[in-house]
Amino acid sequence: MRSRYSAFVLLLDRYLLETWHSKTRPESLDFEPIKWLGLKVVYAEQVSDTEAYVEFVARGRVAGRGFRHHELSRFVFENDRWYYVDGKMFEK
């Protein structure tokens, strides 16, 4: 999760797409003009050899307005690598 957050901060679309599961991966990414301010991993659990969940809060600012992105992400382990599959947003 931390590496994907860093990739968003650094606008590393290739890395993000490579670590996104092929079943849910978009064709491309369009980055919004976000100033990322921090990441807090709230909870992480590997529930099996091939599945894990990470709850996190990422803080950022767009056009001077702060926001929080709170998500529970699902990852799967395939071919010796973890891939982001999808996430569930928490209500504000």
C-alpha positions as CSV (number, residue, x, y, z in Angstrom):
1,M,0.0,0.0,0.0
2,R,2.8,2.4,0.9
3,S,4.5,1.9,-2.5
4,R,1.2,2.6,-4.4
5,Y,0.7,5.7,-2.3
6,S,4.2,6.9,-3.2
7,A,3.5,6.1,-6.8
8,F,0.4,8.3,-6.7
9,V,2.5,11.1,-5.1
10,L,5.2,10.8,-7.8
11,L,2.7,10.2,-10.7
12,L,4.2,6.8,-11.5
13,D,1.4,5.5,-13.7
14,R,3.4,2.6,-15.1
15,Y,4.1,1.2,-11.6
16,L,0.4,1.7,-10.5
17,L,-0.9,-0.1,-13.6
18,E,1.7,-2.9,-13.2
19,T,0.6,-3.5,-9.6
20,W,-3.1,-3.4,-10.4
21,H,-4.8,-6.8,-11.0
22,S,-5.5,-7.3,-14.7
23,K,-9.2,-8.1,-14.0
24,T,-9.8,-4.6,-12.6
25,R,-7.0,-2.5,-14.1
26,P,-8.0,0.6,-16.1
27,E,-6.5,1.2,-19.5
28,S,-4.7,4.3,-18.3
29,L,-4.6,6.8,-15.5
30,D,-5.4,10.5,-15.4
31,F,-3.9,12.2,-12.4
32,E,-5.8,14.9,-10.7
33,P,-3.8,18.0,-9.5
34,I,-3.5,16.7,-5.9
35,K,-1.0,17.7,-3.3
36,W,-0.7,14.6,-1.2
37,L,-0.1,15.2,2.5
38,G,0.2,11.8,4.1
39,L,-0.8,8.2,4.4
40,K,-2.0,6.4,7.5
41,V,-2.4,2.6,7.4
42,V,-5.2,1.9,9.8
43,Y,-5.4,-1.9,9.5
44,A,-3.7,-4.6,7.5
45,E,-4.5,-8.3,7.4
46,Q,-3.3,-11.2,5.2
47,V,-6.3,-13.5,5.4
48,S,-4.8,-16.3,3.3
49,D,-1.7,-17.0,1.3
50,T,-3.3,-15.2,-1.7
51,E,-5.5,-12.5,-0.2
52,A,-5.0,-9.5,2.0
53,Y,-6.8,-6.3,3.0
54,V,-5.4,-2.9,3.9
55,E,-7.5,-0.1,5.4
56,F,-5.9,3.3,5.0
57,V,-6.5,7.1,5.1
58,A,-4.7,9.3,2.6
59,R,-4.9,13.0,3.0
60,G,-4.5,15.5,0.2
61,R,-5.3,19.0,-1.0
62,V,-6.9,20.0,-4.3
63,A,-7.3,23.7,-5.2
64,G,-6.5,24.6,-1.6
65,R,-9.2,22.4,-0.1
66,G,-8.2,19.4,2.1
67,F,-9.8,16.0,1.8
68,R,-9.4,12.4,3.2
69,H,-9.6,9.3,1.1
70,H,-10.5,6.4,3.4
71,E,-10.6,3.0,1.8
72,L,-10.4,-0.7,2.5
73,S,-8.3,-2.2,-0.3
74,R,-8.2,-5.8,-1.4
75,F,-5.0,-7.4,-2.7
76,V,-4.3,-10.8,-4.2
77,F,-1.0,-12.6,-4.5
78,E,-0.2,-14.1,-7.9
79,N,3.0,-14.9,-9.7
80,D,5.1,-14.0,-6.7
81,R,3.6,-10.5,-6.5
82,W,0.8,-8.6,-4.7
83,Y,-1.8,-6.9,-6.9
84,Y,-4.4,-4.3,-6.0
85,V,-7.8,-5.6,-7.0
86,D,-10.4,-3.1,-5.7
87,G,-11.4,-1.0,-2.7
88,K,-14.4,0.0,-0.7
89,M,-14.7,3.7,0.2
90,F,-15.8,4.6,3.7
91,E,-18.4,7.3,4.1
92,K,-17.3,10.6,5.4
